[in-house]
Amino acid sequence: MPDGTAPDGVEGAVRAALIRVIDPEIRRPITELDMVGSVEVIEGAATVGIKLTIVGCPAADTIERDVRSVVASVPGVTSTVVNVSVMSREERNALTERLRGGRSKTLQFGPDSLARIYAITSGKGGVGKSTITANLGVALAASGLRVGIVDADVFGFSIPGILGITGAKPTQVNDMILPPVAHGVKVISIGMFVEGSTAVSWRGPMLHRTIQQFLTDVYFGDLDILLLDLPPGTGDVAISIGQLLPNSEVIVVTTPQPAAAEVAERSGLVARQTGQKVIGVIENMAGLPQPDGSVLQLFGSGGGADAAARLSTDDEVVPLLASIPLSIGLREGGDAGEPIVLSHPDDPAAAAILSLARQLATRSRNLAGRKLGLSVT
């Protein structure tokens, strides 16, 4: 070998280097997922076998490219051939069992989960709840946290479009669903399972099963924060979330308009009825900044603070977490699938959302009553 390294040593170095290749859907090293097959290096020519989870895996090109790059960087390797195959049924079964930690299929974010779960809700539509959820998720992921979003607005799903992944489809490995990743955020939405502008017209039981499946079959892995974009109002989905995730914390979104704030308050009250905790209010469309420094209050003022005050009790104060100004850039970013917190972080609306993300990122988890997986020896 050019550097005097024995072939076995180079092959070992190649295998060690492959730990740097991360499956973009599962977000774990391919070596940990048993996706690496044979590795052979003969006179500097490396041949590496890679086993994808399914035929037509959407991450195939990314994985193959990353494998080539990593292998080429190993001293002693002069050329690289990547042979791509697909896991056998037994290998896929072993993979899904490993990802579930040997547990049977069950709700991922139960009482023992250490993920912080924030349900973003509103009393009425059109207040910008989905736009805030999407940008908040991206901002949290950009800070280094592991973030997932469940688009629970089954009838009015819009998260895929706001995040620029319209047309993205989840990957199914046996009975496990791997969600698409956008800007570092794992995302699942009913919009990924229907074609084009197909309307969803389901009744209560079907809505409940859909949300339950999102929280059971979709593999999010170990998350720091899960955001749920709830539909407006106080109907079936809000009740299902309360039943399935009573440990989730609720953030109410409203506009400054008093009438909107009054309706928004109802969504917080319903959350309390299902055992959830309301941790704050976000006031969106809080005013349009003018060139002279003044603010044009198109939707009135004070609605967010009023809703927070009415949701507060003698035992618990509900704060106004953020007041997000009207922003043309925020709207344009949502239409273009380019979150403003990344494209224009200096925009006043983006700055408010980034500040909100920092607040939520540093909130301590409530570990009361949760198992921490510790044992006494």
N, C-alpha and C positions, 0 to 999 in steps of 0.2 A: 504494500500500500504506500502511497506517496508520503504519508506522515509516519509510517512505521507501525500503524495500528493494526492489530490482527483482525481478520474478517469478522470473527465472533464479536469482537469489541465494537466494530462499526455497526453490526446488526443490533447489538444491545443499545448502542447510542441512538440508533434510529427509533427503536421502540420507546426509549426514554423520551425522545424529542416529541413523539406523537401525543404525549400528554398535553401538549400545547394546542392541539386541534380540538376545538369545542363544537359539539353538535349545536347548530344555531337554533333548533327547535327545543331540544331538551335542556340545553345550556349546561352540559356536563362534558368532560373529556371523552373522546371516542374510545380511549383505552379503558376507561371505567365502565363503558357501556358494552364492552366485548365486541366492538365493531372492527377491531384490527385482527386480520387473519395472519397469513404467512408474511414473514419479512426475510428477504434474502439479499445479500450484497456480495457480488462477485466482481473482483477487480474494479471496484468503485461504482459498478452499475447496481443500483438499488431497485428491487422489485417488491412492492408492498401490496398486500391484499386488503381491501376494505369491504366490509359487509354492511350494506344499507338496511334500514328497517323494513322497507317495502319497495316494491317495484314502482318506479316513477316518483321516488322520494323528492319533494321540492327542494331539499337541502343538498341534493347530490352534487351539483356543480360547485357549491361553496365548500363542501367537505373535501372534494377531490382537489380543488385549487389549494386549499390550506394544507392538505397532506403533501402535495408537491413542494410547496414553499418551505415547509418545516423540514422535510427530508433533505431537500437540496442544501439546507444550511448546516447539515451535519458534516464535520470534517471527515474526509475520506470518501465522500459520495461525489461522484462525477456526473451521474445521470440518474434519472428517476422514471420508473414505470409504475403506474397505479392500476391495479386490476380491481375493478368494481364488481361485486356480486351482491346478492340479497340474502338476508338471514333466512334460515329454515324456520318452520313453524315452531319447532322446539326452542330455537334460539330466541324467537320473538316472545314466546311464553315466559322464558327465563328473564328476558329484559323487562317485561311489564311487571313481573313479580318483584324483581329487584327494585324497580322504581317505586313500587308501592310499599317497599320495606317489608315484604313478606305478608302484608295485611291483605285481607279480602277487600274487594271494592267497597268503599264507604265514603261518607262525606269528608272532604279534605280539611275543612276549616271548623272542626268541632271545638268543644270547650277546651281541649288540650292544646290547640294550635297557638303558637306564639306570634303568628301574623296579626298585625293590626288591621282590622277590617272597618272600612269607612263606607257607609251607604250614603250616596249623594242623592238627595230627594228634593222634591218641590211640590207645592200644592197645585200648581198649574203649569201648562206647557209654555214654551217660548221665553223662558227666563235665562236660557243659556247654560242649563245644567250639564248637558253633554259636552259642550265646548270646554267648560271648566274642568269636568272630570278628565277629559282627554289630555288637556294641557297640564293639569296637576299630576297625572300619572307620568307624563314625559319628564316633567321637572323633577319629580321624586327619583325616577330612574337615572336621570343625568347626575344626581347627587351621589350615586353609587348604591342605591337601594334596589332590592329585587322586588319588582312591582308587577301586579297583574290587574287587569280590568275585566269585569264581567258586564257586558252590555245587557242589562236586565230589562231594557225598554223594548220588549218584544215587538210591539206594534209600530213603534217609531224609532227603530234602531238607526243610529247615525254615527256611532263611534268609529267603525271602519273607514267611513268617508273622511271624517275629521283627521284621522291618523294616516290617511293616504294609503290604505290597504284594501280599497274596494276591489273585490274579485279574489282576494286571498282566501284559500281554503285550508281548513285544518287537516292534519295528517292523522289517519286512523291506523293504529297498530293494535291488532286484535280488538279488544273492547275499550282501549285507551285512546283518547283524543289528544293530540299534541297541538296546542293553539299557535297561530301565527304570532310573530314577534314584530312589533313596530316601535322603532326608536328606543329599543331596550325594554319594552313593555310587552308582556304576554297578554293577548287579547282574544276573547271569545264573544261572539255575537250571533244571534239567529240570522243576521244578514249574510253570514258566511255559508248558510245552508239553503238559501233560497236564491232563485235566479232573478237578476235585474230588479225591476220595480214591483215584484210580486208582493201582493198585500197578504199579511198574516191576519187571519180572523179566527182566533181560538177563544174558547171559553176557559173558565177557571181551572178545572182539573188538568187540562193540557198545558196551561201556563205554569202551573206548579211543577209538573213533571219536567218541563223544559229547564226551569231554574235548578231543580234538583239534579238533573243530568249534567248541567254546566258545573255544578259544585262536586259532582261525584266522578264522572267519566273523564273530564278534562284534566290533564296532568299539568298543574302549575308548578310543581316542585316546592322547594322551601322558599316562601315569599316573606319579605319584610312587611309589605303593605298590599292589601287587596282592596281595590276600589270597585264599588258597585254603582253603575249608573241606572237608577230606578226610573220607571215611567212616572209622569206627573199623576198626582191624585193619591187616593188612599184605598186603592182597589186590591185585586187578587195578588199581584206581584209583591206589593208592600207587605201584605200579610204573610205571604210565603217566606219572604226574607226574614221576617220576624220569627217565624217558626223554625226555619232551617238554621239561621245564624243569630240566635238571641244575644250572642256576645259581640255583635257588630255595633258600631257607634255611628250615630246619624248626624249628618251635616245638612242643614236646610238651606236651599238657595231661593232667593227672592229678588225682585227688583225693588227700587226705592218707593214705588207707588204704594200707597197705603192699602188699596184694595188687594193688590197682589200679595202684600205681606200678610194680610189677614188670612188669605187662602193658604199661603205657605205654612202658616202656623199649624194648620190642621194636620199636615203630614208629620210634623214633629209629635203632635199629640197621639196620633195613631201608632207611631213608633214606640212611644212610651207604653201604650196599652199592650204591646207584644213583648215588653220586657227590655227593649233597647234603650240606650242612653243617648240623649241629644247633647252633642258636645259643642255645637256652635252654629252660627248663621253666616252665610256669605251673601253680601249684597252685590248683585251684578248690575251692569248698566247704570253705575252710580252717578254718571254725569259725563259730559263731553268737554274735555279741556279745550280752551280757545287760545289762539295765538297770543292774546294779550295777557294770558295767565288766569283769566276768569274761567268758570266752569258753567256750562249750559246744562241745567237740570231738566232734561227732556222728559224724564219719568218721575219727576218730583224728588223728594228727599226724605230721608229718615226712616224709610220702611224697614230696612235691615235692623236698625237699632230697636225699632218698635217691636218687631217680631222676636228678637232676642230677649227683650224685656218681658214680653208676655209668656215666653216659654220658660223663663226663669222661675224658680220656686224658692220657698224659704230655705230649703236644704241645698239647693244647687243653682248657681248662677250660670246662665247660658250666654257666652260672649259673642260679640260680633267679630268673627275671625278675620274677615277681609271685606274691603269695599273696592270693587273692581270697576274702573271707569269704562265708559263706552270707548270702543276702539275699532276703527275701520280695519286696522291690521289684524285684529283678533278675528273678525268676521271673514276677511279675505283668506287668512291662514286656514280657517276651518273649511272654506270652500275648496281650497287648493290641496288640502291634505298635508299642510306644512305647519305644525304647531308653532305658534308665535313665540313660545318660551325658548325655542331653539333658533328660529329664523330672525327674530328681532327682540332679543331679551331686554333691550333698553326701552321698549314701548311701555307706557305707563300701566297698561293692563297686564302685560307680561311680568313687569316688576312686581305687581300686586300678587299675581299667582305664584311667582317664585318665592315671595315672602311667605305666603300661605304654606307652600311646600316645606319651607324650613321649619315653620311652626309644627306641622304634622310629623315631620321626620324626627323631631326631637322630643315628641310626647312620649312619656314613659308608658309601657304596657301595664295593664292591670292584671297581675298574676294571681289575684285572689281566687282560690278554688281550683287552680289549674295544676296539672301534673307536670313537673319539670324534668322528668326522666332521670332523676338522681336516685342513687341507691346507697345504702349505708353498709359499709364493710366492716 
